[in-house]
Amino acid sequence: MNMKMRDEITEFCSPGCDRYDFLIRWLTREEITHSVIPTGQARHIMIRLDKERPYLKRFYIKTLVAHYDRVQGTPGANDNSASVFELLYSIKKLKTLKQAHNIQIILTDKEELDDRDSVVSQGAYQLAHLFREKNIRNCIFFVFDMCGIGDTLISGRAGLQLLKSKYDNEVRFRKLYNDMINFNSSLADLFLSFRDGEFFHLNSLFSDDLGFLLNRYPALQISVLPYEEAIAMKRDLFRIKPEEWKKLTDKGILSAEYRFFLKNILPASWKNNHGSDDTVEHLTESAFTVIDEFILELAHYQIPYGENNS
């Protein structure tokens, strides 16, 4: 994170910043072509990168996602300004690649929901529903959230837990569940280059991946933690007895009981999220480095898309 980026994130996290306006001005100034997709009260910003390198139709379009909204009254540095700028600053590097990378970027709105809001109010849910209506099927979503503190790449596990519960009750989710198993298996090699993949499938929280999954799109959440906190979270999760997990999942992984349980084992770096202490000062250079490396590795990693996908 150079000084220019830090200054930009600081402005982005200031109390009076109009984040949507900031992003449009930033993209215009950097001469990055973009479009706005409205859904309900949300305004999503899409950045396609196929002008220099056309997308290859036989592979998924890898869609990198970061929500730019924040909890009202908070700086929102780790949740989720860091991820937004990591994606923005990856654009110029992606444009210089000599081969097709099949990457597009979407900065989403309305990820932060009130506890009383239904998931269908989530901006990503509405966006994914729109994609379904337009018969856009060749997208696979990588959701970047809480990527500003630490040195260790963390991937989500909540998606597979949700799809397993859906698999048992709804036939229409069975294909996606099997696709996600294959998707995660194909990504295992990629994760092996980041801490030997030991934190693959660790994070049990949801972000925008929830909205995409419920609309039957493959989606994986990506986060970052300090190594010691990742070790501690892994240890705490493995200490939970199978019968305790079953009791929680029987209530539903979208339930208040499930969220309350997870709050008690949140790593220290994530406990400031949704609070006034989620400030730029807590962000670490190492987090920006590991995400930069991951995006460039992902750019070289093509995921086959078949005719029978749905």
C-alpha positions in Angstrom: 0.0 0.0 0.0 1.8 3.1 -1.2 1.2 6.6 0.1 -1.2 7.5 -2.7 -3.4 4.5 -1.9 -3.3 5.1 1.8 -4.4 8.7 1.3 -7.2 7.5 -1.0 -8.4 5.0 1.5 -8.3 7.6 4.3 -10.5 9.9 2.2 -12.8 6.9 1.4 -13.1 6.2 5.1 -13.8 9.8 6.2 -17.2 10.4 7.7 -18.6 12.6 5.0 -17.4 10.6 2.0 -19.9 9.8 -0.7 -18.4 6.4 -1.6 -20.3 5.9 -4.8 -19.3 9.4 -6.1 -15.7 8.8 -5.0 -15.5 5.6 -7.0 -17.0 7.0 -10.1 -14.6 10.0 -10.0 -11.6 7.6 -9.3 -12.5 5.4 -12.3 -13.1 8.3 -14.6 -9.8 10.0 -13.6 -7.9 6.7 -14.1 -9.6 6.3 -17.5 -11.1 2.9 -16.6 -14.2 2.0 -18.5 -17.1 1.1 -16.2 -20.8 0.8 -16.0 -23.4 1.2 -13.3 -26.0 -1.5 -12.6 -28.9 -0.4 -10.4 -30.9 -2.9 -8.4 -33.5 -1.5 -6.0 -31.8 1.1 -3.9 -28.3 -0.3 -4.8 -25.9 0.9 -7.4 -23.3 -1.7 -8.4 -20.2 -0.7 -10.4 -19.0 -3.2 -13.1 -15.6 -3.1 -14.6 -15.0 -5.4 -17.6 -11.4 -6.0 -18.6 -11.9 -7.8 -21.9 -11.1 -4.8 -24.2 -7.4 -5.6 -24.3 -7.7 -9.4 -23.8 -11.0 -10.9 -24.9 -12.6 -13.4 -22.5 -12.3 -17.0 -23.5 -15.8 -18.6 -23.8 -14.7 -22.0 -22.8 -13.7 -20.8 -19.3 -15.7 -19.1 -16.5 -15.5 -15.4 -16.2 -13.9 -14.9 -12.8 -15.8 -12.1 -11.2 -14.0 -10.4 -8.4 -16.4 -8.7 -6.0 -16.0 -6.3 -3.1 -18.8 -4.3 -1.4 -18.1 -0.6 -1.1 -20.9 0.3 1.4 -20.2 0.4 5.1 -22.1 0.3 8.4 -23.4 3.8 9.0 -21.2 5.9 11.3 -18.1 3.7 11.0 -14.9 4.2 9.0 -15.2 0.8 7.3 -11.5 0.4 6.6 -11.2 -3.4 6.8 -14.9 -3.9 6.2 -14.6 -3.3 3.3 -12.5 -0.4 2.0 -9.2 -2.4 1.8 -10.8 -5.0 -0.5 -12.2 -2.3 -2.8 -8.8 -0.7 -3.3 -7.0 -4.0 -3.7 -9.3 -4.7 -6.6 -9.0 -1.2 -8.1 -5.2 -1.3 -8.0 -5.2 -4.7 -9.6 -6.8 -3.4 -12.8 -3.7 -1.9 -14.4 -1.7 -5.0 -13.7 -4.4 -7.2 -15.2 -4.5 -5.0 -18.3 -0.8 -5.6 -18.9 -1.0 -9.4 -18.9 -0.1 -10.9 -22.2 -2.7 -13.7 -22.0 -6.5 -13.8 -21.4 -7.3 -13.7 -17.7 -11.1 -13.9 -17.9 -11.4 -11.4 -14.9 -14.1 -8.8 -14.4 -14.7 -6.7 -11.2 -17.9 -5.7 -9.6 -18.0 -3.2 -6.6 -21.3 -4.0 -4.9 -23.7 -1.9 -2.8 -26.0 -2.8 0.1 -24.1 -5.7 1.5 -24.4 -4.3 5.0 -27.9 -5.3 6.1 -29.8 -4.6 9.3 -30.6 -7.7 11.3 -34.3 -7.1 10.5 -33.6 -7.2 6.7 -34.3 -10.2 4.6 -31.5 -11.6 2.5 -33.4 -10.7 -0.6 -32.7 -7.1 0.3 -29.0 -7.7 -0.2 -27.5 -5.9 -3.2 -25.6 -9.0 -4.3 -28.8 -11.1 -4.1 -30.6 -8.7 -6.3 -27.7 -8.4 -8.7 -27.4 -12.2 -9.0 -31.2 -12.4 -9.6 -30.8 -9.9 -12.4 -28.0 -12.0 -13.9 -30.3 -15.0 -13.8 -33.0 -13.1 -15.6 -30.6 -12.1 -18.3 -29.5 -15.7 -18.6 -25.9 -14.9 -17.6 -24.6 -18.2 -16.5 -20.8 -18.3 -17.0 -19.7 -16.3 -14.0 -18.0 -17.6 -10.9 -17.7 -15.2 -8.0 -14.8 -14.5 -5.7 -16.0 -12.3 -2.9 -13.3 -10.2 -1.2 -14.2 -9.1 2.3 -12.1 -8.3 5.4 -8.9 -8.3 3.4 -7.0 -5.5 5.1 -5.3 -7.0 8.1 -2.7 -9.8 8.3 -0.6 -12.0 6.0 -2.6 -15.2 5.6 -5.2 -15.9 3.0 -8.5 -17.3 4.4 -11.3 -18.9 2.3 -14.9 -19.4 3.2 -16.7 -22.6 4.3 -20.2 -21.2 5.0 -21.2 -21.6 1.3 -20.7 -25.3 1.3 -22.5 -25.7 4.6 -25.4 -23.7 3.2 -25.5 -25.7 0.0 -25.3 -29.0 1.9 -28.4 -28.1 3.8 -30.1 -27.0 0.5 -29.0 -30.2 -1.2 -30.9 -32.3 1.3 -34.2 -30.4 0.8 -34.2 -28.7 -2.7 -33.3 -30.6 -5.9 -32.5 -27.4 -7.8 -29.4 -26.8 -5.5 -27.9 -30.2 -6.0 -26.1 -29.4 -9.2 -24.6 -26.2 -7.6 -23.5 -28.2 -4.6 -21.6 -30.7 -6.8 -20.2 -27.8 -8.9 -18.9 -26.1 -5.8 -17.2 -29.3 -4.7 -15.5 -29.5 -8.0 -14.8 -25.8 -8.0 -13.1 -26.0 -4.6 -11.2 -29.1 -5.6 -9.8 -27.3 -8.7 -8.8 -24.3 -6.5 -7.0 -26.4 -4.0 -3.8 -26.4 -6.1 -4.0 -22.6 -6.2 -4.3 -22.3 -2.5 -1.4 -24.6 -1.9 0.9 -21.8 -2.8 -0.5 -19.7 0.0 0.5 -21.1 3.4 0.2 -24.6 1.9 -3.5 -24.2 1.7 -4.0 -24.9 5.4 -6.7 -22.2 5.8 -8.8 -23.3 2.8 -12.4 -23.6 4.1 -12.0 -21.8 7.4 -14.2 -18.7 7.5 -17.8 -19.5 8.5 -19.1 -16.0 7.9 -21.1 -14.8 4.9 -20.7 -11.8 2.8 -22.0 -11.1 -0.8 -21.3 -14.8 -1.5 -24.7 -15.5 0.2 -26.7 -13.6 -2.4 -24.8 -15.3 -5.3 -25.2 -18.8 -3.9 -28.9 -18.4 -3.2 -29.3 -17.6 -6.9 -27.3 -20.7 -7.7 -24.0 -19.2 -8.8 -20.7 -20.6 -7.6 -19.1 -18.2 -5.1 -16.2 -18.2 -2.6 -15.4 -15.7 0.0 -11.7 -14.6 0.4 -10.4 -12.9 3.5 -7.1 -12.2 5.3 -5.9 -12.7 8.9 -2.6 -12.5 10.8 -1.1 -16.0 10.9 -1.5 -16.4 14.6 -5.2 -15.5 14.5 -5.8 -17.9 11.6 -4.2 -20.7 13.7 -6.3 -19.8 16.7 -9.6 -19.7 14.7 -8.8 -23.0 13.1 -8.1 -24.5 16.5 -11.3 -23.1 17.9 -13.4 -24.4 15.0 -12.0 -27.9 15.3 -12.7 -28.0 19.0 -16.4 -27.7 18.3 -18.0 -31.1 18.7 -19.9 -32.6 15.8 -23.1 -32.7 17.8 -22.7 -29.0 18.6 -22.3 -28.1 14.9 -25.4 -30.2 14.1 -27.4 -28.4 16.8 -26.4 -25.0 15.3 -26.9 -26.0 11.6 -30.3 -27.5 12.4 -31.3 -24.0 13.5 -30.0 -22.8 10.2 -26.7 -21.1 9.3 -28.6 -17.9 8.5 -30.2 -17.9 12.0 -29.5 -15.4 14.8 -28.3 -18.3 17.0 -25.6 -19.3 14.4 -24.4 -15.7 14.0 -24.3 -15.2 17.8 -22.2 -18.4 18.3 -19.7 -17.3 15.6 -19.3 -13.9 17.3 -17.7 -15.6 20.3 -14.9 -17.1 18.2 -14.2 -14.2 15.9 -10.5 -13.3 15.5 -9.4 -10.1 17.1 -8.7 -8.4 13.7 -12.4 -8.9 12.8 -14.0 -7.8 16.0 -13.5 -4.1 15.1 -15.7 -4.6 12.0 -19.0 -2.7 12.2 -17.4 -0.4 14.8 -15.7 2.9 15.2 -12.3 1.3 15.6 -12.3 -0.1 12.0 -9.8 2.5 11.0 -7.1 2.8 8.3 -4.4 2.7 11.0 -5.1 -1.0 11.6 -4.6 -2.0 8.0 -1.3 -3.8 7.2 0.9 -3.8 4.1 1.2 -7.6 4.2 -2.5 -8.0 3.6 -2.4 -5.9 0.4 0.6 -7.9 -0.8 -1.0 -11.3 -0.3 -4.2 -10.2 -2.1 -2.2 -8.7 -4.9 -0.3 -12.0 -5.3 -3.5 -14.0 -5.2 -5.3 -12.0 -7.8 -2.3 -12.3 -10.2 -2.2 -16.1 -9.6 -6.0 -16.3 -10.1 -5.6 -14.4 -13.4 -3.4 -17.3 -14.7 -5.8 -20.0 -13.4 -8.6 -20.8 -15.8 -11.7 -22.7 -14.8 -13.4 -24.7 -17.6 -17.0 -23.8 -18.3 -19.1 -26.5 -20.0 -22.2 -26.4 -22.1 -24.2 -28.2 -19.4 -23.6 -25.7 -16.7 -26.7 -24.0 -15.3 
